[in-house]
Amino acid sequence: MRVRPVVIVGYDPAWPAAYEVERGRIAAALGEAMAGVVAIEHVGSTSVPGLAAKPVIDIMVGVRRLAGGLRCITPMVELGYECVGEHGVPGRIYFRRGAPRTHHVHLVEHSGEFWRRHLAFRDALLASPALVERYAALKRDLASRHRDDSDGYTDAKTPFIEAALAQAGG
């Protein structure tokens, strides 16, 4: 397995436009499967102005029922995404694209915990420049300590995320 180093870069103001372009491509590719889609959201660090991030656009597709989301797999693969199933997160269909990685798509139930928590954390960051600063500093520190361990990097962010969600009431 090839190790992808954890690299954090400064915020790029082009990220929202990149999301919008990809959102349009996904909606067009899903065609009839869009009938089961409730919403598509830009999540993750690239969705927060001023936040340092891995330069990967995270997109969350909320569907009425995950079973109905299975209809989205073939169109997403035809769009150039690799489908890697749940990839360790029950209740999610995960897609990734790019070498180096440029996009992640998380297909989840719109009413589910994954959906709610990701939006709550994004919204907490959007509401607090101080939280953004603390999170960026943490991410840079963790990236230096977990450069070749993306799972370790992700796991080490969890206490911060949990605390921010608890403070935000999520």
MOCORVEN-V201601 format. One record per residue. N is the residue number from 1. RES is the residue in one letter. OMEGA is omega in degrees with one decimal (NA if undefined). D_LAST is the distance of its C-alpha to the last C-alpha in whole Angstrom. Layout:
n=N res=RES omega=OMEGA d_last=D_LAST
n=N res=RES omega=OMEGA d_last=D_LAST
This chain:
n=1 res=M omega=-179.8 d_last=36
n=2 res=R omega=179.1 d_last=36
n=3 res=V omega=175.4 d_last=33
n=4 res=R omega=-178.8 d_last=31
n=5 res=P omega=176.6 d_last=31
n=6 res=V omega=-179.3 d_last=27
n=7 res=V omega=178.1 d_last=28
n=8 res=I omega=180.0 d_last=26
n=9 res=V omega=175.4 d_last=28
n=10 res=G omega=-179.7 d_last=27
n=11 res=Y omega=177.8 d_last=25
n=12 res=D omega=-178.6 d_last=28
n=13 res=P omega=176.4 d_last=28
n=14 res=A omega=-177.2 d_last=29
n=15 res=W omega=179.0 d_last=26
n=16 res=P omega=178.9 d_last=24
n=17 res=A omega=177.6 d_last=28
n=18 res=A omega=175.9 d_last=28
n=19 res=Y omega=-177.3 d_last=25
n=20 res=E omega=178.0 d_last=26
n=21 res=V omega=-177.6 d_last=30
n=22 res=E omega=176.6 d_last=28
n=23 res=R omega=178.4 d_last=26
n=24 res=G omega=178.3 d_last=29
n=25 res=R omega=-179.5 d_last=31
n=26 res=I omega=-179.6 d_last=28
n=27 res=A omega=179.7 d_last=29
n=28 res=A omega=-178.4 d_last=32
n=29 res=A omega=-177.5 d_last=33
n=30 res=L omega=175.0 d_last=31
n=31 res=G omega=-177.5 d_last=33
n=32 res=E omega=179.7 d_last=33
n=33 res=A omega=178.1 d_last=30
n=34 res=M omega=178.6 d_last=28
n=35 res=A omega=179.2 d_last=29
n=36 res=G omega=-178.1 d_last=26
n=37 res=V omega=179.0 d_last=23
n=38 res=V omega=-176.9 d_last=21
n=39 res=A omega=173.3 d_last=20
n=40 res=I omega=-175.3 d_last=20
n=41 res=E omega=171.1 d_last=18
n=42 res=H omega=-179.6 d_last=18
n=43 res=V omega=-179.5 d_last=16
n=44 res=G omega=-172.7 d_last=16
n=45 res=S omega=179.9 d_last=18
n=46 res=T omega=179.3 d_last=21
n=47 res=S omega=-175.2 d_last=18
n=48 res=V omega=-179.8 d_last=18
n=49 res=P omega=177.3 d_last=21
n=50 res=G omega=-176.5 d_last=23
n=51 res=L omega=173.2 d_last=21
n=52 res=A omega=-173.9 d_last=23
n=53 res=A omega=162.7 d_last=22
n=54 res=K omega=-176.1 d_last=24
n=55 res=P omega=-178.9 d_last=26
n=56 res=V omega=179.3 d_last=25
n=57 res=I omega=177.0 d_last=23
n=58 res=D omega=-178.7 d_last=20
n=59 res=I omega=177.9 d_last=20
n=60 res=M omega=177.9 d_last=18
n=61 res=V omega=-179.9 d_last=20
n=62 res=G omega=-179.9 d_last=18
n=63 res=V omega=179.9 d_last=21
n=64 res=R omega=179.5 d_last=21
n=65 res=R omega=-177.7 d_last=22
n=66 res=L omega=178.9 d_last=22
n=67 res=A omega=176.4 d_last=26
n=68 res=G omega=178.7 d_last=27
n=69 res=G omega=177.9 d_last=25
n=70 res=L omega=177.8 d_last=28
n=71 res=R omega=-177.7 d_last=30
n=72 res=C omega=-173.0 d_last=29
n=73 res=I omega=-176.9 d_last=30
n=74 res=T omega=177.8 d_last=34
n=75 res=P omega=179.2 d_last=33
n=76 res=M omega=177.8 d_last=30
n=77 res=V omega=177.6 d_last=33
n=78 res=E omega=178.0 d_last=36
n=79 res=L omega=177.4 d_last=34
n=80 res=G omega=178.2 d_last=34
n=81 res=Y omega=170.7 d_last=31
n=82 res=E omega=176.5 d_last=31
n=83 res=C omega=-179.4 d_last=29
n=84 res=V omega=175.6 d_last=28
n=85 res=G omega=-179.2 d_last=26
n=86 res=E omega=-179.5 d_last=23
n=87 res=H omega=176.1 d_last=24
n=88 res=G omega=-179.7 d_last=22
n=89 res=V omega=179.2 d_last=19
n=90 res=P omega=178.5 d_last=20
n=91 res=G omega=-179.9 d_last=19
n=92 res=R omega=166.1 d_last=20
n=93 res=I omega=-170.6 d_last=23
n=94 res=Y omega=178.5 d_last=23
n=95 res=F omega=175.6 d_last=26
n=96 res=R omega=-177.1 d_last=27
n=97 res=R omega=172.9 d_last=30
n=98 res=G omega=173.7 d_last=32
n=99 res=A omega=3.8 d_last=34
n=100 res=P omega=-175.3 d_last=33
n=101 res=R omega=178.9 d_last=29
n=102 res=T omega=-174.5 d_last=28
n=103 res=H omega=168.3 d_last=26
n=104 res=H omega=174.0 d_last=23
n=105 res=V omega=178.9 d_last=22
n=106 res=H omega=178.4 d_last=19
n=107 res=L omega=-173.7 d_last=20
n=108 res=V omega=175.1 d_last=18
n=109 res=E omega=-177.5 d_last=17
n=110 res=H omega=-178.1 d_last=16
n=111 res=S omega=-173.0 d_last=14
n=112 res=G omega=-178.1 d_last=13
n=113 res=E omega=180.0 d_last=10
n=114 res=F omega=-179.6 d_last=11
n=115 res=W omega=-176.3 d_last=11
n=116 res=R omega=-176.3 d_last=8
n=117 res=R omega=-179.8 d_last=7
n=118 res=H omega=177.0 d_last=10
n=119 res=L omega=179.7 d_last=9
n=120 res=A omega=179.9 d_last=6
n=121 res=F omega=176.8 d_last=8
n=122 res=R omega=-177.5 d_last=11
n=123 res=D omega=176.1 d_last=10
n=124 res=A omega=177.7 d_last=9
n=125 res=L omega=-179.8 d_last=13
n=126 res=L omega=-177.1 d_last=14
n=127 res=A omega=-172.4 d_last=14
n=128 res=S omega=175.4 d_last=15
n=129 res=P omega=178.7 d_last=18
n=130 res=A omega=177.0 d_last=18
n=131 res=L omega=177.7 d_last=15
n=132 res=V omega=-180.0 d_last=17
n=133 res=E omega=-179.5 d_last=20
n=134 res=R omega=-179.2 d_last=19
n=135 res=Y omega=178.4 d_last=17
n=136 res=A omega=179.5 d_last=21
n=137 res=A omega=178.0 d_last=23
n=138 res=L omega=-178.3 d_last=21
n=139 res=K omega=178.6 d_last=21
n=140 res=R omega=178.5 d_last=25
n=141 res=D omega=-178.8 d_last=25
n=142 res=L omega=178.6 d_last=24
n=143 res=A omega=178.5 d_last=26
n=144 res=S omega=-179.4 d_last=29
n=145 res=R omega=-176.8 d_last=29
n=146 res=H omega=-174.3 d_last=28
n=147 res=R omega=-176.8 d_last=30
n=148 res=D omega=-178.1 d_last=31
n=149 res=D omega=-176.1 d_last=28
n=150 res=S omega=177.0 d_last=25
n=151 res=D omega=177.0 d_last=24
n=152 res=G omega=177.1 d_last=24
n=153 res=Y omega=-179.0 d_last=22
n=154 res=T omega=-179.7 d_last=19
n=155 res=D omega=-177.3 d_last=19
n=156 res=A omega=177.2 d_last=20
n=157 res=K omega=-172.1 d_last=17
n=158 res=T omega=-179.9 d_last=14
n=159 res=P omega=178.2 d_last=14
n=160 res=F omega=-178.6 d_last=13
n=161 res=I omega=179.6 d_last=10
n=162 res=E omega=179.2 d_last=9
n=163 res=A omega=179.4 d_last=10
n=164 res=A omega=178.5 d_last=8
n=165 res=L omega=179.5 d_last=5
n=166 res=A omega=179.8 d_last=6
n=167 res=Q omega=-179.9 d_last=8
n=168 res=A omega=-179.5 d_last=6
n=169 res=G omega=-179.4 d_last=4
n=170 res=G omega=NA d_last=0
